[in-house]
Amino acid sequence: MILTSDAATIMRELDVIHPAAKLIVMACQQQEAEMGDATNMVIVLAGELLKKAEELLRMGLKTSDIVQGYEKAQSFALRTIEGKLPRINALMSSTDGFLQSSK
């Protein structure tokens, strides 16, 4: 028996069969490997995407249309983030300079 509130540990211990649940577990494992944190965010985001997809299916949309919409949203989000990177990098550089000068 394991007693923990760590989402990554909980997801590691689950024995899932459902394909969508397996994808969420794999996404959590990847997040844990890459960042070491924020697995809860992965679970919540995936759950919300699945919940919205279910609503769209009940409204009569086809699965392919929902996937296409999510892919368009992903492209938009990545373009938006990439557009902000120069500003973020500049802020990080100025913060690094400030931190180094304060030492």
Buried (B, 14 or more C-beta within 10 A) or exposed (E): EEEEEEBBEBBBEEEEEEEEBEEBBEBBBEBBEEEEEBBBEBBEEBEEBBEEBEEBEEEEBEEEEBEEBBEEEEEEEEEEEEEEEEEEEEEEEEEEEEEEEEE
